[in-house]
């Protein structure tokens, strides 16, 4: 799954090359976008990544809500 380009080297980063912390940050961004827009596509992406990476969605949702306050 392609996610972004690395600015330094311009190579494509794959989700399986990311650390757990980087994956959590990506989910956090999707959740913040979801809470701002209520666009379900952001929530679906966040949930898929947490499922694939076996992340704690509840913990990340709490962080997203806290950061938005």
N, C-alpha and C positions, 0 to 999 in steps of 0.2 A: 504494500500500500504506500504510494508516494504521498509525502506530506509537504515538503518544502525544499527550497534550495539553500545550501549552506553558502552564506555570503562570501566567505573566505576562499573556498575552493570551487564553488559553483557546482559541486557534485550533488546529486539527489540523495536525500536522506530517506531511509526506509524506517518505518515504525519499529521494526525489530532491531534496529541499530541504536535506538534511543535508550537512555537509562530510565529507570522507573520514575525518577523525579521529573525528567523531561516529559514523559507520558502523562504524569499527573498534572503538570503545568498546562499541557495541551488540553486536557479534559477540563481543567479549571477555566481556561479561556472560552471553550465551547459553552460551559455552564453559565458563565457571566454573560455571554452573548444571548443565551437562551433567556435568562432572567430579565435582560434589558428589552428584548424584542418579543418574547413568548413565541418564537418561531420554533416549531417542533423539530425542524431539521438539525438545529444545533444540539438539542437534547438527544436525538437519535445518534448523532456522531459521538457525543460524549459517552453514551451508554455502550455503544459498540466498542469503543476503545477500552473502556473499563472491563468489558467482558473479555476482549482479546488479550489484554495485558494483566488480567486478574487483579484489578485495583479495587480499593475500597471506595465505592461511589458515595456512600454516606459521609465519609470523612471529607471527601473532596467537595461535596455539595455544601457542607457546613463551612468550609473555607471560602467557597465562592460567595455565600451569603454574608459572611463576616467581612470580606474584602469590599463588598458593595455597600456596606452600611456606613 
